[in-house]
């Protein structure tokens, strides 16, 4: 069950909502003003790296974060 991030177009409130089915998405309302004029935001995630890992030995894109993985040969 994905958690989506939304921004209310009316009052600007940002919030997260658990959406169990795609059919439920149109019924999502702003928790502050109750309106349904929402924009789905891009979600980010956090990755946990075990403390014993050797991050300096892991492959990295030469330019840092790739906008298009695979272009620099790092898949």
Buried (B, 14 or more C-beta within 10 A) or exposed (E): EEEBBBBBEEEEBEBEBEBEEEEEBEEBBBEEEEEEEBEEEEEEEEEEEEEEEEEEEEEEEEEEEEEEEEEEEEE
